[in-house]
Amino acid sequence: MPKHAVRIVFISAILFFSISFLPAARADTGVDLIKAHAICDGSFFGALATDARRWSQEPAFKRRNGLAFFQVKNRNTAGPAENDDATVKFHAPHSVAGLPLTAYFDSDLSRWRYFSDHDLNFVTWGFYVGRTPAAVMTWLSKNAPGIWNALMQARPGTPDGMYCEVEVFEQGRWQASAEACDQALPVDATPHRVFAVRPRPNSGENDESILSCELWGVLPKDLLKMSRPDLPR
C-alpha cells in the first residue's frame, strides 16, 4: 500500500475514534422542568432544584429540603397580572431550548371573598413566556409531544388562543375531564387541576403567553401538600 494511502487510513482512524469518544450533547434540563410543570404537582419543585444552575442568579430563587421555588412578595394577591406582588420578573429571559421564560407567578386567591364565601380554594402558579400561545404549542410539539398531544386532545385552541388539560380528583386519583377550560371562576367543590397555555393579559396582540397550573375546588390539606410541597406548613 502506498505511504500516502497508509497515512490517510491512519488519520481517518484517529478521527473516527476521536468522534466516537466525544461526550454526548447534554440535554437541556429545562425541558424536563416544563414537562414536570405540565403535571401540576410536586415534581415541578424537584425538577426546579435539578435545574438550579439556570436560576441561581435570580434573587427570588430559593431552595429548601431538596426542593426549589421562587418566593414572591405576596401570594394572596391577584395573579397572573402585570408587575403585581405575586409575580417575579426575571432579570433577563431564561431560554429553555429556545423558549424564553420571562417571569414566574404564584398566587393563592382562596382568601378572596368569592372563594372564601363558597369554601373554595384557588391556587395558580407558572411562567410567563415571550412567545405567542401558537408558538408555545409549536415548541411543545417538538420538545414535549406528549404534553402537546394532551392539550390538543383535551381542548383545541379557543378563539382567544387558550389550550388546556383539565383533570378532576375522584375516587382517590386524578382523572381526565371533558370540562371546558375557559370558565372564569371555579364553581365546583370537586378538586380540579388545570394546565393551560393562554395569552398573557394586557400583552398587546397576544405576543406573550402564560404556562399556568391551577388547583381549585375544595382541596384537602394532604392533596394540596402533594401538589405544592414548597409551601410552608
C-alpha positions as CSV (number, residue, x, y, z in Angstrom):
1,M,0.0,0.0,0.0
2,P,1.4,3.4,-0.9
3,K,2.6,5.6,2.0
4,H,0.1,8.3,1.4
5,A,-2.7,5.7,1.5
6,V,-1.5,4.4,4.8
7,R,-1.3,8.0,6.2
8,I,-4.9,8.6,5.1
9,V,-6.2,5.4,6.7
10,F,-4.3,6.3,9.9
11,I,-5.7,9.8,10.1
12,S,-9.2,8.5,9.3
13,A,-8.9,6.0,12.2
14,I,-7.8,8.8,14.6
15,L,-10.8,11.0,13.6
16,F,-13.2,8.0,13.9
17,F,-12.1,7.2,17.5
18,S,-12.0,10.9,18.5
19,I,-15.5,11.4,17.3
20,S,-16.7,8.2,18.9
21,F,-15.5,9.2,22.3
22,L,-16.8,12.8,22.3
23,P,-19.2,13.4,25.2
24,A,-22.8,13.3,24.2
25,A,-24.6,16.6,23.9
26,R,-26.2,17.4,27.3
27,A,-29.9,17.6,27.3
28,D,-31.5,20.9,28.5
29,T,-32.8,20.1,32.0
30,G,-35.3,23.0,31.5
31,V,-37.2,20.8,29.1
32,D,-37.8,18.3,31.9
33,L,-38.8,21.3,34.1
34,I,-41.5,22.2,31.6
35,K,-42.7,18.6,31.4
36,A,-42.9,18.5,35.2
37,H,-44.7,21.8,35.3
38,A,-47.4,20.4,33.0
39,I,-48.2,17.7,35.6
40,C,-49.0,20.4,38.1
41,D,-47.8,18.5,41.1
42,G,-44.9,18.5,43.5
43,S,-42.5,17.0,40.9
44,F,-42.2,20.5,39.4
45,F,-40.3,21.8,42.5
46,G,-37.9,18.9,42.4
47,A,-37.2,19.5,38.7
48,L,-36.7,23.2,39.5
49,A,-34.0,22.1,42.0
50,T,-32.3,19.9,39.4
51,D,-32.4,22.9,37.0
52,A,-30.9,25.2,39.7
53,R,-27.9,26.3,37.7
54,R,-30.1,28.2,35.3
55,W,-31.9,30.1,38.1
56,S,-29.3,30.6,40.8
57,Q,-28.7,34.3,39.9
58,E,-32.3,35.2,40.5
59,P,-32.7,36.7,44.0
60,A,-36.2,35.2,44.4
61,F,-34.9,31.6,43.7
62,K,-34.9,29.6,47.0
63,R,-34.0,26.0,48.0
64,R,-35.3,24.0,50.9
65,N,-35.4,20.3,51.7
66,G,-34.3,19.2,48.3
67,L,-36.9,21.4,46.5
68,A,-36.7,24.8,44.8
69,F,-39.2,27.6,44.4
70,F,-39.5,31.3,43.6
71,Q,-40.5,33.4,46.5
72,V,-43.0,36.1,45.5
73,K,-43.7,39.1,47.7
74,N,-47.3,38.2,48.4
75,R,-49.2,35.1,47.2
76,N,-52.5,36.5,48.4
77,T,-52.9,38.9,45.5
78,A,-54.3,38.7,42.0
79,G,-52.2,36.9,39.5
80,P,-51.1,36.5,36.9
81,A,-51.1,40.2,36.4
82,E,-48.6,42.8,35.3
83,N,-46.0,43.8,38.0
84,D,-48.0,42.7,40.9
85,D,-46.7,41.3,44.2
86,A,-47.5,37.7,43.1
87,T,-45.0,38.0,40.2
88,V,-41.2,37.6,40.0
89,K,-39.8,39.2,36.8
90,F,-36.5,37.7,35.8
91,H,-33.5,39.9,35.3
92,A,-33.3,38.5,31.7
93,P,-35.3,35.9,29.8
94,H,-34.2,32.3,30.5
95,S,-34.1,30.2,27.4
96,V,-35.2,26.6,27.6
97,A,-34.4,25.1,24.3
98,G,-35.3,28.4,22.6
99,L,-38.4,29.1,24.7
100,P,-37.9,32.4,26.6
101,L,-39.2,32.3,30.2
102,T,-39.5,35.9,31.3
103,A,-41.2,35.8,34.8
104,Y,-42.8,33.5,37.3
105,F,-46.1,33.9,39.2
106,D,-47.6,32.2,42.3
107,S,-51.0,33.3,43.6
108,D,-53.5,32.0,46.2
109,L,-56.9,33.6,45.8
110,S,-58.6,31.3,48.3
111,R,-59.0,34.2,50.8
112,W,-60.8,36.4,48.3
113,R,-64.4,36.9,49.2
114,Y,-65.9,35.0,46.3
115,F,-63.9,31.9,47.1
116,S,-63.9,32.1,50.9
117,D,-67.7,32.6,50.8
118,H,-68.0,29.3,48.9
119,D,-65.3,27.5,50.9
120,L,-63.3,27.1,47.7
121,N,-59.5,27.1,47.1
122,F,-57.9,28.7,44.0
123,V,-54.2,28.4,43.6
124,T,-52.3,29.1,40.4
125,W,-48.6,29.3,39.5
126,G,-46.4,29.2,36.4
127,F,-44.3,31.1,33.9
128,Y,-44.7,34.0,31.6
129,V,-43.3,33.2,28.1
130,G,-42.1,35.7,25.5
131,R,-43.9,33.8,22.7
132,T,-47.5,33.6,21.4
133,P,-49.6,30.6,22.5
134,A,-49.4,29.2,19.0
135,A,-45.6,29.5,19.1
136,V,-45.5,27.8,22.5
137,M,-47.6,24.9,21.1
138,T,-45.2,24.5,18.3
139,W,-42.3,24.4,20.8
140,L,-44.2,21.7,22.8
141,S,-44.9,19.6,19.7
142,K,-41.1,19.4,19.1
143,N,-39.8,19.2,22.6
144,A,-42.7,17.7,24.7
145,P,-45.0,16.0,22.2
146,G,-46.9,14.2,25.0
147,I,-47.9,17.5,26.5
148,W,-48.8,18.9,23.1
149,N,-51.0,15.9,22.3
150,A,-52.8,16.1,25.7
151,L,-53.5,19.7,25.2
152,M,-54.8,19.2,21.7
153,Q,-56.9,16.2,22.6
154,A,-58.4,17.8,25.7
155,R,-59.4,21.1,24.2
156,P,-58.4,22.7,20.9
157,G,-57.4,26.3,21.0
158,T,-60.3,28.6,21.8
159,P,-60.7,31.9,19.9
160,D,-58.6,33.7,22.5
161,G,-55.7,31.2,21.9
162,M,-56.1,29.1,25.0
163,Y,-55.1,25.4,25.2
164,C,-55.6,23.4,28.4
165,E,-55.9,20.0,30.0
166,V,-58.4,19.6,32.8
167,E,-58.4,16.9,35.5
168,V,-60.7,16.2,38.5
169,F,-59.8,14.3,41.6
170,E,-62.3,11.5,42.1
171,Q,-62.1,8.0,43.6
172,G,-58.7,8.8,45.1
173,R,-56.9,9.8,41.9
174,W,-56.7,12.5,39.2
175,Q,-58.8,11.7,36.1
176,A,-59.1,13.5,32.8
177,S,-62.2,15.7,32.4
178,A,-64.0,16.9,29.4
179,E,-65.0,20.2,31.1
180,A,-64.3,23.5,29.4
181,C,-61.1,25.1,30.4
182,D,-62.1,28.7,29.9
183,Q,-64.7,29.2,32.6
184,A,-63.9,32.4,34.6
185,L,-64.3,31.1,38.2
186,P,-64.3,27.7,39.9
187,V,-67.9,26.9,41.0
188,D,-67.5,23.2,41.8
189,A,-66.3,21.7,45.1
190,T,-64.6,18.8,43.3
191,P,-60.8,19.3,43.2
192,H,-59.7,20.4,39.8
193,R,-56.3,20.5,38.3
194,V,-55.7,22.5,35.1
195,F,-52.6,23.0,33.0
196,A,-53.0,25.8,30.4
197,V,-51.3,27.7,27.7
198,R,-53.0,31.0,27.3
199,P,-52.4,34.6,26.2
200,R,-50.9,36.9,28.9
201,P,-53.3,39.6,29.9
202,N,-52.5,43.1,28.7
203,S,-49.7,41.9,26.4
204,G,-50.7,43.7,23.3
205,E,-51.6,41.4,20.4
206,N,-51.2,38.2,22.4
207,D,-47.5,38.3,21.8
208,E,-46.8,36.7,25.2
209,S,-48.2,33.6,26.9
210,I,-48.7,32.1,30.3
211,L,-47.9,28.5,31.2
212,S,-50.1,28.0,34.2
213,C,-51.1,25.4,36.7
214,E,-54.4,25.8,38.6
215,L,-55.8,24.0,41.5
216,W,-59.3,24.8,42.6
217,G,-62.3,23.4,44.4
218,V,-62.3,22.1,48.0
219,L,-58.7,21.0,48.4
220,P,-57.9,18.7,51.3
221,K,-54.6,19.6,53.1
222,D,-52.9,16.4,52.1
223,L,-53.8,16.9,48.4
224,L,-52.5,20.5,48.5
225,K,-49.3,19.4,50.2
226,M,-48.7,16.8,47.4
227,S,-49.3,19.4,44.8
228,R,-47.4,22.3,46.5
229,P,-44.7,20.8,48.8
230,D,-42.8,24.1,48.6
231,L,-45.4,25.9,50.7
232,P,-44.6,26.3,54.4
233,R,-46.9,24.4,56.8
